Amino acid sequence: MITIPLISQWFRTFASEKPTPCGVPESAPLEIFLPKGSLWHPAGKKCPVAINCLSGLLWVTEAGDSRDHILELRGQFAASGVGDVAVQALKDSRFSVSLRR
């Protein structure tokens, strides 16, 4: 269970960081829950992000990469930052996303 102090601490941490063009915090991975069939992509174009599947099943693609990537538990994808990235949940899924350095 998440308590209000934890949520407010996370918000202060995230809100105090310098915004990134991708909408992903610089200091820590962002955890995202996607219901089956939902789609997520970074806020900015051509973002070099790392995606880690924490539960469920994800389909990941990056413009300029002809391959499709299916991520299961502990599966990882590192976007090159050359093209736009899209993530779709093939089952209810949870993943983390962070900026690649």
Buried (B, 14 or more C-beta within 10 A) or exposed (E): EEEEEEEEEBEEEEEEEEEBEBEBBEEEBBEBBBEEEEEBBBEEEBBBBBBBBBBBBBBBBBEEBEEEBEBEEEBEBEBEBEBBBBBBBBEBBBBBBBBEE
